Amino acid sequence: MQTYLDASGGDHGAALQLYARNAQLGAAFHGPLQALEVALRNAMHGRLEERYGSQWYTHPAAGLDSHAHDSMAGVLRHGADVPTADRFVASMSLGFWVRLVGRGGRVNGGRKADYDRTLWRPALRRAFPGHPRREVQRRLNSLRQLRNRIAHHELIVGRDLNRDHDDLLEALGWIASDVRAWVERHSNLPDALRAPLSAPIRF
């Protein structure tokens, strides 16, 4: 509770209210963030599959870096040596997918991967039509950080959550406009964002 006490000037009652409000907002963000993650991984997988085949993650020309291979190691160790595409896509973390729109790291501690050449230009740019890689990376990484803070029960009140909400919807629109429309129709996040800090909290 110390983080919440510090944010509330040591007022225990206010800290509890802030804790509950933070949990309420995290819960409201969960559904839209889940929709983004599923839409993102499906879109990226689809474009990479077109370029390198359904098991693109094993194709040498994809040029995945050591961090990607380390992330995949746990999936590769379970069951068959090469997982089916469906199992692979469902098993990889949001961080894995976001890193694929980055520049790429080292390969076995040696040469530098070139994701712009092997992933973005031949495939992934079509998942985000009209948007440059760096813009996509910045937006997705910010949303990944928000998701991780929520998942680890950390304080998100204090962020510009209205901006986060707008960014999330815009990113969804880049990937799948129908999913964005579905989220806008069903999400209770706008109501949660409008509620004052002092409003009664119900779970």
N, C-alpha and C positions, 0 to 999 in steps of 0.2 A: 504493500500500500504506500510505500514511501514516495514513489513517483507522484501519486495522486495527492498525498498530503503536501508535498512540496508545491504542487500546482495550485493547491487550495489554501495556501498560507497557513498550513498546520491545522485547519479546521476539520475535525474528524468527520462531522456530518456532511460537510461540503465535499470532502474527499470520497465518501461513500456514494454520494449522488453522482459525482464525476465518474466514478468507477462504473456505476450502473449505466450512465449515459454512454460511456465509451463502449460498453458491451452491446448496448442497443444499436448503436451506429455500426459497430463491427458486424453484427448479425444482419443488418439491413444491406450492407455492402456485399455480403457473402454471395447472394444469388447472382447479382450482376457480374461480379468478378468471376464466378464459376462459368457463367455464360461466355465471358470473354476468353477465358482459358480454353474452353472446349472449342469455340469457334476458331481461335488462333491456331491451336495445334492441328486441327483438321485442315484449315486452309494451307498452312505451311507444309504439312505432309502431302497434300494433294499436288502442290506445285513441284515439290522435290520428287515425288513419285513420277510425275510426267517427264522429268529430266533424267532421273537415274534409276527408275524402276521402284517397285513397291518396297524393296529392302535397300533403299538409298543410303541408309545409315551404315551399310557395310561396303558401299561402292568406293573404291579408292579415289575416283575422280572427284568425289564430294569433298575430299580434303579436310575431314573433321580433325580438330586439334585434340591434344591430350586430355584437356578438361572434358570434352565431349565423350571421349572413349572411357574415361574414368566414370562419368555419369552413367554410361550405358553398361558398365561391367556387371552391375548387380542384376540387370535385366537379362544379360547374356548368360549369367550363371544359373538362372532358374529354367529348368526344362531343357528345351532344345538349344543347341548352340546359337542358332539365329532365331530370334523370336518372330512370330508372325507380325505383320504390319499393325494389325489392330491392337495386339497386346503391347507392342512397342509404343505406339502413340499414347495409349492410355497410361502407360507406366512412367513416362518421362515427366519430370517436374516442369513447372512454368519457367523456372530459371534456365533450364536446358534450352527451351524454345527461344527465349529472349536472347540468349547468348548467340544463337545462330544468325541473328540480324546484326551482330557486332562485327568486328574486324577479324576475329579469330586470334587464338593464342599460339603457343609453341606446339610443335609436333614432336613428341618424345624428347623434349628439352632442346631440340635443335632448330630446324628451320621454322619460319613463321608461316602459319596458315594464312590463306588469303580468301576469306569468306566473300569479299566483294566479287571476286572473280569466279569462285566455284559454287557459291550458293545464291548470292543476291542477284547478280545480273542475269544468270541463266535461268533462275527459277523464282526466288522469293519475292522479287519486285512485283511480280504479277499477283501476289497475295495482297499487296497494298498499292493498288494502281494509283499513280500520280503523286506518291509520297516518297521523298528521298529516304535512304536507309538510316541516316543519322537522326532524322525526325522520328522515324518509327522506333528506333532503338531507345531514344530518350523517353518517348511516351510510354513504351512498354516497360521499360526499367522502372520508371516512377510508379507505375501501377503494380509492378511486381513487389516493390518495396512496401507499398500500402498493404498488399495482400499478406506479405510476410509479417508485418506488424500486427495485423488482425489475427493471423494464425497463431502467433506467439503471445497473444493477449497483452500486447503493448499499447501504450497510450497513442491514440490517433486524434483525439480532440486537441486542437491547436494547429493541425494541418489545415490547409484551405480545402475542406472536404467538398464544398460546392464545385471548386475547380476540378478536384479529383473525379467527381461525378460527371462533369462535362467532358473531361478527358477520356473517361471510360466509354461514354456513349459515342464520342467521336471516333475512338479507336475501333469500337464495334462496327461503326458505319463504314470504316475503311475496308473491313474484312467481310462483313455480312449484314447488309442493310435490313434484311428480314429479322435477323436476331436482335438487332438494335430496336426495331419496332416492337418486338415481343417483350423485350426487357422494359421499354418505356411503358408498355401497356400494363405489365404485371408487377413491377417493382414498387415496394413501399418505401424505397430510399428517399424520394423527394419529401414525403411526409416526415420521415425521421429527421431529415436535415432541417426542416422548418421548425421542429419542436424546440422550445426554449430549454436551456439547461435545467431549469427548475421544474420542468413538467414532470408529472408522476411517471415512474418507469414501470412498465409491465412486460414480462417476458412470456 
